[in-house]
Amino acid sequence: MKDFQNKVAVITGAGSGIGRALARDLAAAGARLALSDVNQVGLQETADSLGLGSDRLITEAFDVADRDAFYAFAERVTGHFGAAHLVFNNAGVALGATVEDMSYEDFEWLMGINFWGVVHGTKAFLPHLKAAGEGHIVNVSSVFGLIGVPTQSAYNAAKFAVRGFTEALRQELEMEGGRVSCTSVHPGGIKTNIARNARMGAGVEKITGDVDKARRDFEKMFRTTPEEASQTILKGVKGNKRRVLIGSDARAIDSMQRLMPTAYQRIMVAGQKMMRK
């Protein structure tokens, strides 16, 4: 897909961050937008910033973990616009917790959004993309879908799952020989509020020593803007890339994992110990 003019683009997590940046870039490229977010206020702010009429924009606030709500959204989008061409499964949340202390409730909450939300969005819209004759699904994983990180086991589990799910889907679509494709996206540190809004388990203090300091130190590593991330993602769609790495940190982490597929874990442990001092 080389041109977004008049294409119908579905974006989850559009109320802030990468989702909002994607909405703005795609609007500027002439796309028609179907935006969603669980945060009605943020979603409305995004919509207001676009200045589009109902012929080019619809919004709906719902939780992507709700399968029925997602399928209802897909029917509304295709009923309104007549088609869907692009799906950006971008919505995500964060959880800091050790495996031992993490509650099942928090684990299920994160998996419902970060993994099942991607599955719901893919399966709800894939038949519509095929019916349109062309399309692209973008599933946002993470650099934490490439390496494991202490206190991020739930996030790792979801993002590794998104990566595997998307890579398998890509191969299936290629075997079918149609004009629908997909890309797995792996952002590094993006300047969003995801860390600030993350749930934190009691066990994090055992690893980090100071939860608030750990959160601040983590945010200091966020170097890429959502706007830069959006541009990289859309370039990847146009190039039909299998995997898109966002940021120099993502490229460095990918290289580290390739060169030291298990030894990197010792580096992570040493780094966590240094950060506690």
N, C-alpha and C positions, 0 to 999 in steps of 0.2 A: 504494500500500500504506500504509494508515493505522494498522495495528495489527500488532505483531510477536508477539502471543500465539500460541504453538504453531507458529509458522513455523520452518522449518529454515534456519539461517543458516550458511553456509560462510565461514570467515575464514582467509586465509593470512597468514603473518607474525604469528601470534597469540601468539608467545612474549614479546613486549615491545611498548612504544610504543602506537601507534594500534590495532594489532591486539588487544592485551590490553584496552585501554579499550573497544573495540567489543564484545568478548566479555562484559565485565562489564555494560555497558549493555543489551545484548540479553538476557543472562541475567535481569537485573532486570525486563525487559519481558516475560518469559515465553517467550522463544524457545528452541528446541532448537538445540544448537550442534555443528558439526563443525569442529574447529580443527586447523590444521597450522602447522608451522614446521620449518625445517631444524635448529634448535637444540632438542634433546630436553629439556635442562634447563629452559630458559625456557618451553617449551611445558607442561611438567609444573607449573611454578610457577603459570602462568596457570590451568591446570585445577584445581589444589589451592585456589586462591583463590576459585573459583566455588562449591565445595561442592555440585555437581550429581551425580546418579546417572547410570548408563549409559542410562537412558531419555531423558535430556536432553542428554547429552554424549558425544562420541567424539573422540579425538585421533589424529593420525598425523604422525610426523616424516618428511619427505621434501623433496627439492629441487624447487621448482616448475618448474625448467628441464627436469626429467625428464618428458617427455610421457606415457610409459607409466605412471609412478607417479601422475600426476595423474588419468588416466582410471581407474586402479584405485581411487583414492580416491573418485572420483565414484560408482563402482559400489558401493563399501562404504557410502558415506553414504546413497544411495537404498535400498540393501538393508536398512540398519539402521532408517532412519526412514520409509521408504516414499515419500519425496519430497524435493525441495529447492526453496526459495523465494527465498533471498537468497544472493548470492555477493559477497564482498568480496575482490577481488584486490589485496591490500595489501602483500605481501612485496616487499622492495626492498633494494638495496645501493648503495653509493656508490663512485666512483672519481675521484680527482683526477689528471689527466694531460693534458699537451698532446697535440695531434693528432700532432705529429712524434715524440714520445718514447713514446707509448702503445703497448704491445704488443698484438698481435692476441689473445693469450690473455686479457688483462685485458678487452679490448673484448668478446670473445665471452662471457666470464663474466658481465659486467654485462648484456648484452643477453639472455642466456639467462634471467636472473631477472627483470629489470625490464620487458622487453617480452614475450619468449616465455612467461614465467610467466603474464602477463595473458591472452595468447592461449589458452594451454592451459586455464586456469581457465574462460574464457568458453566455449570450444568444448566442453569436457568436460561442463559443467553446463547449457548453454543448452537442449538437448533435454529435460532433466529439468524445467527451469523451465516450459517450454511444456506439458509433460505434466501438471504440477501445476495449470495453468490460470491462474497468476499468478506473477509473480516480478520481481526487480530485480537487476541486476548493477551493482556499484560498482567502477570501475577507478581506482586511485589513480595519477594522474600527478603533477604538481608545478608550482610556479611556474616551474621550469626546463623545463616543457612549454609555457611562454608566451614566454620570452625565452632567448636564448643567453648563456652565461657562460663566460669564459676558464677553462680547465682542466677544464671540465665537458662537453666535446663528446660523450663517450659517454653520460653521464647525460642530456644534452639530447636526443640522438638517440633514446634509449629513451622518454623522457617525452613528446616531441613525437609519437612514434609511437603511444603509448598514447592520447594525446588524439585523434589522427586516427582511429585504430581505433574508439574508443568513439563518437565523433560520427557516423561512418558507420554503426555498428551501431544507434545510436539511430534514425536515419532509416529504416533497413531495418525495424526493429521497428514503427515507426509506420505504415509503408506496409502492413505485414501486418495491422494493426488488432487485434492481440491485447492481452493483459493483462500482457505482459512488457516491461520498460523497462530503461534503463541511465543511468548518470550518470558523468561524468568529474570527478574530484576533484583539486583543485590546492592542496595545502597550501603555506603559506609555511614559516617556521622553526618546527619543532615540537621540543619538548624531548625528544629521543630520542638514542640512541647512534649514529645512522647516520654522523655525521661522524667520531666517535671511532673507529669500526670501519672506516672507508673505506680502500680501497687507495690508495696514493699513488705516482705515477710520478716518476722522476728529474727530469722536465722541470718539475715544479711549482715547484721552487725558482727557476727562471729567471723565473717570473712573479711569485711572491709574495715572494721574497727569503728567507723563513724559513718552512718548511713547518709547524712546530709552532705558531708564532705565528699563521699563517694559519688553522690549524685552530681555535685558541682564539678568534680574532677572529670566525670564522664561527659558532661555537657561541654567542657573546655575542648574536647576532642571533636566536637561537631564543627566542621569547617566548610561544608558544602551547603549552598543555599537551596531552598526548594525550587527556585527558578532554574538554577543550574541543573538540578536533578530532572526537572521536567523536560528541559531541552535535550538532555542525554537520552531519556527514555523515548521521546518522540523520534529522535535520530535512529535509535535502535529499532523502532517499529518500521520506519522507512527502509532500513537496511535488512529487515527480517532477521535480526540477530537472535540466536538461541539464548544467549545470556548477555545481560548488560550489567556492568560494574559501574557504580557511581562514586566518584571521588578517588583521589590518589590513595587514601587510606584503604579503600576497598580493593584497589589493584595491588597494594602492598600485602594485604591480608591474603588475597587469592594466591599471590606468588609464594608467600610463606607456607601456606597449606600444601601447595604443590611440591615445594622443595623439602619441606619437613612435615610430612603428613601426620606423624605422631609426636615428633620432638617439639613441635610448637607448643604442646601442652605444658612442658616444663617452663617455657618462656612465659606463658600466661600465669603460671603459679608464681614465678619469680616476680613478675610485674605486680601482681596483687599484693605480695608481701612488701614490696617497696612502697606501694601506695598507702599502706597502713602506717608507715613511719611518719 
